[in-house]
Amino acid sequence: MYIERKIDSDLVSWKTDPYRKPLLVRGVRQCGKTSSIREFGKTFRYFAEINFEKTPMAKSVFEGNIDITVICAQLEVITGIPIIDGETLLFLDEMQECPSSITALRYFYEDRPGLHIIGAGSLLEFVLNRISSFGVGRITSFYMHPFSFREFLSALGEKILISVLDDASCASPLSEIAHQKLLSIYKAYIVVGGMPEAVLRFVETRSMLQARYVHQEILGTLLDDFGKYSDVLSPEILRDIFTFTLSRIGVQISFDKNSIPGLDHKTISTGLGILAQAGLLHIVYASKCDSLPIASGVNMRRMKLLFADTGLYLSASGLAVSSFTLETDFRKLNIGNVCELSAGLELINGMGSQYPPRLFYWKRDADGTNRGVAEIDYVIQKNSEIIPVEVKARTQGGMKSLWAFMEAKGCSFGVRASLENFGVMGSLRICPVYGISKIYDNEF
């Protein structure tokens, strides 16, 4: 059973783009890359797939001098599928097993621009960092993530709710019935998460327990992969750093205050970078937010961590979720900062597959000074504006940081994300956490 994904429409646009380049689909292991590309392959007359793990003999095709005509002829022999410009989608999977195939992509663009070719891999980022001749300007990258909330609604067959949510805005709130139903599904979504296998299990059984069984299987696979991630740190050290992150999701990490016994700050920082490359973590850096782009004011020593998926995070942390869907108090619902985590992941998902996932936050002492405590959970750039986003447990109070930031940075509006319906209060726009990605809409 294939569930429609956001990247599907992007792949169709790529297919018809007259300036199309070879495509790399990047993302955390088991987020659905291969399934989406195979589904997309059905729109072609021919679909030729090479998996370098399952067909290691195919690696020899890319050894020695790169001759695209010869390579395609040999791949036709291996797959038994004709490789014809405009009619065939050539899919190279698990490309990290054959780094020379990644290098070859640039030559497909130069020598066979009419051919549709897509590459993917579970640990692709580690290889890309080691390839000095990676095809800058000759290769397009799409970034794929676990299911967004909207994709989760699609998996559940909630077409009407999707349409209602699409039409909603801060100026045009949802009906209370629709809002409450979306909140109920959102709570289930947080527990199930967005890993395709867990979502499918939940769709089939409607059992969160069954979804958590899948989480444990996925986590076991990810932990077993630690030995493949890097020759710099041992799997044991990476596991220690992985465990360290679970208690610090959504919390600023200062390497002057947080440490793991026996590991220095450089080792911890290296480990976090490796886990981010693997797609298990998103590193959210502090920025002064004095000007655009936001990244220009980044402080690389101040960061918060987001786990790649809420379901995996709750399962890995061992956090109890037995009464989770019945909870109406956001402060109790937000165990382990999971609601702030969910909001961050939705903001990343909402950026679109063409953009590498980059998110920022602001803290008054992000420049190293000590002028009191004030923090904005997330800041995003929308067109030529900086927009602050606060994820709030309460509907009143606790907004001093947001108001101060808006005044200091000259923001036209700020966003409060909570369990509330869409709404407007002066220059404050109120958004339910499940709809936070709508911040990128023109009519938000």
Secondary structure by P-SEA (a helix, b strand, c coil): ccccccaaaaaaaaaacccccbbbbbbcccccaaaaaaaaaccccbbbbbcccccccccccccccccaaaaaaaaaaaaccccccccbbbbbccccccaaaaaaaaaaaaccccbbbbbcccaaaaaaaaccccccccbbbbbbbcccaaaaaaaacaaaaaaaaaaccccccccaaaaaaaaaaaaaaaaacccaaaaaaaaacccaaaaaaaaaaaaaaaaaacccccccccaaaaaaaaaaacccccbbbbccccccccccaaaaaaaaaaaaaaccbbbbbbbcccccccccccccccbbbbcccaaaaaaaacccccccccccccccccccaaaaaaaaaaaaaaccccccccccccccccccccccbbbbcbbbbcccbbbbbbbcccccccaaaaaaaaaaacccbbbbbccccccccccbbbbccccccccccccc
